[in-house]
Amino acid sequence: MNGANQIRCYDYVNHPYERVRDALAGDALTVFQSATKAAAYRVQSIAAELHLDFAGIGVTSDINISVKTVEEKIHEVIPAPTTRLLLEWEGATMPRLFPLMKGELSIYPLTPTETQLDFSGLYKPPFGIMGKAMNAIIGHRIAEVSVHRFVNDVAGYLRQALALEAISTD
């Protein structure tokens, strides 16, 4: 992606890697769609807080997210598994008004009971030169906050869901 902007963030889930991996590999879209809806709502509130609007109209969008691939690898240097989910998302309606995000969510164990979620992604602002200027002023900050909230929402969802699952199996 030429002219793309990078965003990187992380969070953790206080459950073993295998349980987090299985939850995301088994039903990632449900987790992501839930988290994305919350992130999209928060972007709207952040934009309002920063007094950003487009010609006097607040612009928000639902997001279509897709999981392109899921793969697990064992690293040679550190003998720990890592699962990578390659993701893309864009605005569900009027996608040309919003940037296309391409990213990778890596999942790996921190300890036997904690798992890291590490997101690294690229997006290109819409609207060419005007979009680059808007991105420099405020767009990158909104994109960063929405991605951070997305990752935080995914981690929060997994913490709760896996805790409830553990209780129900006991």
Number of C-alpha atoms within 10 A of each C-alpha: 8 7 11 16 16 16 19 15 18 17 16 21 24 20 20 18 25 16 14 26 20 12 15 19 18 11 10 18 16 11 18 22 18 15 20 25 17 17 24 20 14 18 22 19 15 16 18 13 9 11 10 18 13 7 7 8 8 13 15 18 18 18 19 17 18 17 17 12 11 16 11 15 12 12 10 8 6 7 9 13 16 18 24 21 22 19 19 18 19 21 19 13 13 10 16 13 16 23 20 19 22 21 21 21 21 20 25 24 22 16 12 11 13 16 23 23 24 17 23 16 19 19 23 21 25 17 14 11 10 11 17 18 13 15 18 12 10 13 18 19 15 18 21 16 18 21 24 19 20 24 24 20 21 25 23 17 17 21 16 13 15 19 13 11 10 11 9 8 6 5
